[in-house]
Amino acid sequence: MPNSIATALKTVLLPLARRPLRLVLQLITVVVGTGALALALGVSSRLDGFVAKLDSGGRRIAIANASLSSSDTGTSGQAGIEWQNPPIFTAEDAPALKSASQAIREVSIVNNIPWDRIQSGGKAWRVRRVLASDERHAEVMGLRVVAGSFFGGADVAEGNRVVAISEAAAKSLYGGSAEALGKTIGADRGIRNNRNVVIRVAAAQAARSGAAAGGGAAGGGAANAIAARRGSGFASAALQSAIETFTVVAVYADATDLERSAYGIPDMIVPWTAARQRGRADNAAVRTLVARADAASLEKIGADLRVDVARRHGTEAKVMVWEGDPARPQSDLLGRARNALSDFSALAQALGGLILAIACFGIASGIAVEAADRSRETAIRRALGLTVLRSAVGFCVDGILTALAGGLLGLGLAALFYDPVALALDPYLSSLGVDLGSLGGGLPLRALLAPLGGVLAAFLFSLAPAYRSASGPIADGLKE
C-alpha cells in the first residue's frame, strides 16, 4: 500500500517538477482569480445580508388618512400628499386595520411633533426628528431596547410625559445609555417657533396686569409702555410656560443610516397622547400609522384596508399605503437601495467569476501543452493497458492540484484583504446609507465557494483537451 501511494505521488509530482515556471504562472493566475471571486462573494454576502436584515420580520409600511395629490406642491417631506380634513382615523383604527388584512402583523400610531429644540442639563439642543407613537412602535419598527423599558400601554392611556431616545441621543446628552435613564428633557409645545405670537401674548398679559393696577386709560397706557420695554422678559416667561418635561425611560439601539432615512426612524419617541397640550380633548386626530406586514403586495394590503375603512367610515374616506418613511410617501429610497445593492452584488460576483474562469482556462491550456509533450509516454501506457479515460483523468489531476493549491492561497489572500476592501467600498455605498466596514466579522462562508468552484472549473476545462490528447492513435504517439 505505501508503495502504491509513493508511485501515485511520483506520477503526479514529477511532471509538475519538470515545468516549474509554468506551474508558478498558473498558480499566480489561480490565486488572483480565486481571491477576486472570494472577495466578491464575501462582499455580496454582506450586501445580501444587509438587505435581508432590512426585511427580517416583515416589511415596514405606512398607512395614511390621505391620498396622492394630482400635482407636486413643493419639496418638503409631505409634498404630493393630500390629507383628509377633517381626519377620520382615531386610536381605534389601529387594531381595526390590523384585523383588516391577514398580511399585517401589528399596527402603531405615529404623529410628527415639532421639537426643533430641547433643553437638558441647562443646555439647548437641536433634535433631528421626534415621533409621537404608542407602546407597539418598538415592535413594529424593529427597535432594540438597550437600556430601560419602552413605555407601555398605561403610559399611552394616561398621557404620561415619558420618552424613549436613541443611543446616539443618549451619548450626546448624557454620555451613555445607562446614564440617560431617569433624566429629564424639556421640550416646547411649538410656541417657540413663532416669536411674534409670544411677544403678542406677553404684551396682552402686561396690558391686563397694568389695567388692573392703574385702572382706566392711564393705566392701560402705562401697561403698553411696560410691555414695550419688557417684551423680552415676558416673552421669556411665556416660553418657559410652554416647556414640558419628559423623563427618559428607555434607550434603543441606533438604526443604520439607510433605515433611519428610509423608514423615518426618529431620535426620540413619546406617547402620542402626551404630545398634546394638557386640557385638550382625548380624541385627538390620528393621521398616520405604521405597520409590520408579511411580504405581500402593497396593492393587496391597500385594497383590503380601503374596503375596511369604507365600511367603518364611509366611502369618502381616504387611505393610502406605501413602504418606508411615513412622512415621505413619494420617496423611493428603499427601492433604489435594494436595486443598487442587488446589482452591485451580482456585478461583483460576475467579475470575480470571470477572473477565475480566465485563470482556469490558463490551466486548461497548460494541460493541453503537457499532454502534447507527454504523448509518447501516454502511448506506451495505453499500449500496456491504460484506458483513455484514466489517462485523461491523470492529466486533469495536475490541473486539480494546481487549482486547489492556488485556491487555498487565494482564499487566504482574500481573508487578508477582506476588511480593507469593504472599507474602500464605503464611499461608494455611503450615499445609500450602507456601511460594510461597520458590520464586522471575517470572510463569510459563501467565500468557500471560490476555491471549490476553481477546482471544479479546472477539472471541467482540463478534461476535454486531456481526453483529446490521450485518445489519439497509439502508433502516432509512439512515433513522437
C-alpha positions in Angstrom: 0.0 0.0 0.0 2.8 2.5 0.8 4.5 1.7 -2.4 1.3 2.4 -4.4 0.9 5.8 -2.7 4.5 6.7 -3.4 4.1 5.6 -7.0 1.0 7.8 -7.4 2.7 10.8 -5.8 5.7 10.3 -8.1 3.5 10.1 -11.1 1.8 13.4 -10.2 4.7 15.4 -8.8 7.4 14.6 -11.3 5.6 16.2 -14.2 4.9 19.2 -12.1 8.6 19.5 -11.2 9.5 19.4 -14.9 7.6 22.6 -15.6 8.3 24.9 -12.5 7.9 28.2 -14.4 4.6 27.2 -16.0 3.4 25.9 -12.6 4.3 29.2 -10.9 2.4 31.2 -13.6 -0.6 29.0 -13.3 -0.6 29.3 -9.5 -0.4 33.1 -9.7 -3.4 33.3 -12.0 -5.4 30.9 -9.9 -4.6 32.8 -6.7 -5.6 36.1 -8.2 -8.8 34.6 -9.7 -9.8 32.7 -6.6 -9.0 35.7 -4.4 -11.1 38.0 -6.6 -14.0 35.6 -6.5 -13.8 35.1 -2.8 -13.7 38.8 -2.2 -16.7 39.3 -4.5 -18.6 36.5 -2.8 -17.8 38.0 0.7 -18.9 41.5 -0.2 -22.0 40.2 -1.9 -22.8 38.1 1.2 -22.6 41.3 3.3 -24.8 43.2 0.8 -27.4 40.4 0.7 -27.3 40.1 4.5 -27.9 43.8 4.8 -31.0 43.7 2.6 -32.2 40.5 4.3 -31.9 42.3 7.7 -34.0 45.2 6.5 -36.8 42.8 5.6 -36.4 40.5 8.6 -39.7 40.3 10.5 -41.7 41.6 7.5 -42.0 44.9 5.6 -42.4 48.2 7.4 -45.2 50.1 5.8 -47.0 53.4 6.4 -50.8 53.8 6.3 -52.1 57.4 6.0 -55.6 59.0 6.0 -54.7 60.7 2.8 -54.3 60.3 -1.0 -51.7 61.3 -3.5 -52.3 64.8 -4.8 -52.6 65.4 -8.6 -49.6 67.7 -8.6 -46.4 68.0 -6.5 -46.7 71.2 -4.5 -43.2 71.5 -3.1 -40.0 69.9 -2.0 -41.0 69.2 1.7 -41.3 65.7 3.0 -45.0 65.6 2.5 -45.2 67.1 -1.0 -47.6 65.3 -3.2 -49.9 64.1 -0.4 -53.4 65.3 0.2 -54.6 64.8 3.8 -58.3 64.2 4.5 -59.7 67.1 6.5 -61.2 66.6 9.0 -59.2 63.4 9.6 -61.3 60.3 10.3 -58.7 58.0 11.9 -58.8 57.6 15.7 -57.0 55.3 18.2 -59.5 52.6 17.5 -58.3 52.3 13.9 -55.0 50.7 14.8 -56.5 47.3 15.9 -59.2 47.5 13.3 -56.7 47.9 10.4 -54.6 45.0 11.9 -57.6 42.8 11.6 -58.5 44.0 8.1 -55.6 42.3 6.3 -54.1 38.9 7.0 -50.7 40.2 5.9 -50.5 42.8 8.7 -48.9 41.6 12.0 -49.0 44.8 14.1 -50.0 48.4 13.8 -48.8 51.5 15.6 -49.9 55.2 15.6 -47.3 57.8 14.5 -47.6 61.6 14.6 -44.8 64.1 13.9 -44.3 66.7 16.6 -42.4 70.0 16.3 -39.5 69.6 18.7 -36.9 71.7 16.9 -35.1 72.3 20.2 -35.0 70.7 23.6 -33.4 71.6 26.9 -31.4 69.2 29.1 -28.8 69.8 31.7 -29.1 73.6 31.3 -28.2 73.4 27.6 -30.3 73.7 24.5 -30.1 71.1 21.8 -31.4 70.6 18.3 -33.0 67.2 17.5 -33.4 65.8 14.0 -36.8 64.1 14.5 -39.3 63.2 17.2 -42.3 61.0 16.8 -45.4 60.6 19.0 -46.4 56.9 19.0 -47.8 54.1 21.1 -46.4 51.2 23.0 -46.2 49.0 19.9 -43.9 51.2 18.0 -40.6 49.5 19.0 -42.0 46.1 17.9 -43.4 47.4 14.6 -40.2 49.2 13.6 -37.8 46.6 15.0 -36.2 48.9 17.6 -34.0 47.0 20.1 -34.1 48.5 23.6 -30.6 48.5 25.2 -31.4 50.3 28.5 -34.6 50.6 30.4 -38.0 49.6 29.1 -40.1 51.1 26.3 -43.1 52.9 27.6 -46.2 50.8 27.9 -50.0 50.9 27.3 -50.6 52.6 30.7 -48.2 55.5 29.7 -50.1 56.0 26.5 -53.6 55.7 28.1 -52.7 58.3 30.8 -50.6 60.6 28.6 -47.5 60.3 30.8 -44.6 62.5 29.9 -42.0 59.8 29.2 -39.6 59.5 26.3 -37.5 56.8 24.6 -34.3 58.0 22.9 -31.7 56.6 20.6 -28.2 55.6 21.7 -26.7 58.5 19.8 -29.0 60.9 21.6 -28.2 59.3 25.0 -24.5 59.6 24.3 -24.7 63.3 23.2 -27.0 64.4 26.0 -25.8 62.3 29.0 -22.7 60.4 27.9 -24.2 56.9 27.7 -27.3 54.8 27.7 -27.3 53.8 31.3 -26.7 57.4 32.4 -29.7 58.7 30.4 -32.3 56.7 32.3 -34.3 58.9 34.7 -33.0 62.1 33.2 -35.4 64.8 32.1 -35.8 66.6 28.7 -37.6 69.9 28.4 -39.5 70.4 25.1 -41.6 73.3 23.9 -45.1 72.9 22.6 -44.4 74.8 19.3 -44.9 78.3 20.7 -41.1 78.9 20.5 -41.3 78.6 16.7 -43.3 81.9 16.4 -41.7 84.7 18.4 -44.3 87.2 17.2 -47.0 85.2 18.8 -45.0 85.1 22.1 -44.5 88.9 22.1 -48.2 89.5 21.5 -49.1 87.1 24.3 -46.6 88.8 26.6 -47.9 92.3 25.7 -51.5 91.2 26.3 -50.6 89.8 29.7 -48.8 93.1 30.5 -51.8 95.1 29.4 -54.2 93.2 31.6 -51.8 93.5 34.5 -51.4 97.2 34.0 -55.1 97.9 33.6 -55.8 96.0 36.8 -53.2 98.0 38.7 -53.7 101.6 37.3 -57.2 101.5 36.0 -58.7 103.5 33.1 -56.9 104.7 30.0 -53.9 106.0 32.0 -53.4 102.6 33.5 -53.7 101.0 30.0 -51.2 103.4 28.5 -48.7 102.6 31.3 -49.2 98.9 30.7 -48.5 99.3 27.0 -45.3 101.2 27.8 -44.2 98.5 30.2 -44.9 95.8 27.6 -42.9 97.7 25.0 -39.9 98.0 27.4 -40.1 94.5 28.9 -41.4 92.5 26.0 -38.4 90.2 26.0 -38.9 89.4 29.7 -42.5 88.5 29.2 -41.5 86.5 26.1 -39.1 84.5 28.1 -41.7 83.8 30.8 -44.2 82.8 28.1 -41.6 80.5 26.5 -40.8 78.9 29.9 -44.5 78.3 30.5 -44.6 76.4 27.1 -41.9 73.9 28.2 -43.0 70.5 29.2 -40.7 68.0 30.9 -40.3 64.4 29.7 -38.5 61.6 31.6 -36.2 59.2 29.8 -37.4 55.6 30.4 -35.7 53.7 27.5 -32.8 53.9 25.2 -32.9 51.9 21.9 -30.1 50.9 19.5 -29.2 53.2 16.7 -30.6 52.3 13.3 -28.3 52.2 10.3 -28.3 55.3 8.1 -30.3 53.6 5.5 -33.0 52.5 8.0 -33.1 56.0 9.5 -33.6 57.6 6.1 -35.8 55.0 4.5 -38.1 54.4 7.4 -38.0 57.7 9.2 -36.7 56.3 12.5 -36.5 59.2 14.9 -34.1 60.2 17.7 -36.9 60.4 20.3 -40.3 58.8 20.7 -43.0 59.9 23.2 -46.5 58.6 23.8 -48.8 60.2 21.2 -51.3 61.1 24.0 -48.5 63.0 25.8 -47.7 65.2 22.8 -50.9 67.2 23.2 -51.2 70.2 25.4 -52.8 69.4 28.7 -56.5 70.1 28.8 -57.0 69.1 25.1 -59.7 66.6 24.1 -58.6 63.0 24.4 -59.9 62.0 21.0 -57.1 63.7 19.1 -56.7 63.1 15.3 -54.6 60.3 14.0 -53.3 60.9 10.5 -50.7 58.2 10.0 -49.9 54.7 11.2 -47.1 52.3 10.6 -47.4 48.5 10.3 -45.3 45.4 10.1 -46.6 43.2 7.3 -45.7 40.0 5.6 -44.1 40.1 2.1 -47.5 40.6 0.4 -48.1 43.2 -2.4 -48.8 46.7 -1.2 -51.6 46.9 -3.6 -53.4 43.9 -2.0 -52.8 45.3 1.5 -54.1 48.8 0.4 -57.2 47.2 -1.2 -58.0 45.3 2.0 -57.6 48.4 4.2 -59.7 50.6 1.9 -62.6 48.1 2.0 -62.4 48.1 5.8 -62.2 51.8 6.2 -65.0 52.4 3.7 -67.2 50.0 5.7 -66.5 51.8 9.0 -66.1 55.4 8.0 -67.9 55.7 4.7 -66.9 55.5 1.0 -65.3 59.0 1.0 -62.6 58.0 3.5 -59.1 58.3 2.1 -56.4 55.6 2.6 -53.0 55.2 1.1 -50.3 52.6 1.8 -46.5 52.7 1.0 -43.3 51.2 2.2 -40.9 53.4 4.1 -40.9 56.8 5.9 -44.5 57.7 6.9 -43.7 61.4 6.2 -42.4 60.8 2.6 -44.8 58.8 0.5 -43.1 59.8 -2.7 -39.6 58.7 -1.6 -38.3 55.6 -3.3 -35.1 55.5 -1.3 -35.7 51.9 -0.1 -36.4 50.6 -3.6 -33.4 52.3 -5.1 -31.2 51.0 -2.3 -32.4 47.4 -2.8 -31.9 47.6 -6.6 -28.5 49.1 -6.2 -27.3 46.6 -3.7 -28.6 43.7 -5.7 -27.0 45.0 -8.9 -23.7 45.6 -7.1 -23.7 42.1 -5.6 -24.4 40.5 -9.0 -21.7 42.6 -10.7 -19.1 41.7 -8.0 -19.8 38.0 -8.3 -19.8 38.1 -12.1 -16.4 39.9 -12.2 -14.9 37.5 -9.7 -16.2 34.5 -11.6 -14.9 35.9 -14.9 -11.4 36.4 -13.5 -11.4 32.8 -12.1 -12.7 31.4 -15.4 -9.8 33.1 -17.2 -7.3 31.5 -14.7 -8.9 28.1 -15.2 -8.6 28.5 -19.0 -4.9 29.1 -18.4 -4.8 25.7 -16.5 -6.6 24.0 -19.4 -4.2 25.4 -22.0 -1.3 24.2 -19.8 -2.8 20.7 -19.6 -3.1 20.6 -23.3 0.5 21.5 -23.8 1.6 19.0 -21.1 -0.5 16.2 -22.8 1.2 17.0 -26.1 4.6 16.9 -24.6 3.9 13.5 -23.0 2.2 11.9 -25.9 4.9 9.2 -26.3 4.6 8.3 -22.6 0.8 8.2 -22.9 1.0 5.9 -25.9 3.3 3.5 -24.1 1.0 3.3 -21.1 -2.0 2.8 -23.3 -0.2 0.0 -25.1 0.3 -1.6 -21.6 -3.5 -1.4 -20.9 -4.2 2.1 -19.6 -7.6 3.3 -20.7 -8.2 6.7 -22.5 -10.4 7.9 -19.6 -7.8 7.1 -16.9 -5.1 8.7 -18.9 -7.2 11.9 -19.4 -8.1 12.0 -15.7 -4.4 11.6 -14.8 -3.6 14.8 -16.8 -6.6 16.5 -15.0 -5.1 15.7 -11.6 -2.3 18.1 -12.4 -4.8 20.9 -13.0 -6.9 20.0 -10.0 -3.8 20.1 -7.7 -2.8 23.4 -9.1 -6.3 24.8 -8.7 -6.5 23.5 -5.2 -3.2 25.0 -4.1 -3.9 28.3 -5.8 -7.5 28.3 -4.4 -6.3 27.9 -0.8 -3.7 30.6 -1.3 -6.3 32.9 -2.9 -8.7 32.3 -0.1 -6.1 33.3 2.5 -5.3 36.4 0.4 -9.0 37.3 0.3 -9.3 36.9 4.0 -6.3 39.2 4.5 -7.7 42.0 2.3 -11.4 41.5 3.0 -11.9 44.3 5.6 -9.8 46.8 3.7 -11.8 46.2 0.5 -15.0 46.6 2.4 -13.8 49.9 3.8 -12.6 51.0 0.3 -16.2 50.5 -1.0 -17.7 52.5 1.8 -17.6 55.9 -0.1 -19.5 54.4 -3.0 -22.2 52.8 -0.7 -22.4 55.6 1.9 -24.9 57.5 -0.3 -27.3 54.6 0.2 -26.6 54.6 3.9 -24.7 51.3 3.8 -21.6 50.9 5.8 -19.9 47.5 5.1 -16.9 48.3 7.3 -19.1 48.5 10.4 -20.7 45.1 10.1 -17.6 43.2 11.4 -16.8 39.5 11.2 -14.4 37.6 9.0 -14.8 36.2 5.5 -18.3 34.8 5.1 -18.8 31.1 4.5 -20.0 31.9 1.0 -16.4 32.7 0.1 -15.5 29.0 0.3 -17.3 28.5 -2.9 -14.4 30.3 -4.7 -11.8 27.5 -4.3 -14.4 24.8 -4.7 -15.5 26.5 -7.9 -11.9 26.8 -9.0 -11.2 23.1 -8.6 -14.4 22.1 -10.4 -13.7 24.6 -13.2 -10.1 23.4 -13.6 -11.3 19.8 -13.9 -14.0 20.5 -16.4 -11.8 22.8 -18.5 -8.9 20.4 -18.5 -10.9 17.2 -19.2 -11.7 18.0 -22.9 -8.1 18.8 -24.0 -6.7 16.0 -21.9 -9.1 13.4 -23.3 -8.5 14.6 -26.9 -4.7 14.2 -26.4 -5.0 10.9 -24.7 -7.4 9.4 -27.3 -5.0 9.7 -30.2 -3.8 6.6 -32.1 -1.2 4.7 -30.1 1.0 4.3 -33.2 1.2 8.0 -33.8 2.1 8.6 -30.2 5.0 6.1 -30.3 6.4 7.9 -33.4 6.8 11.2 -31.4 
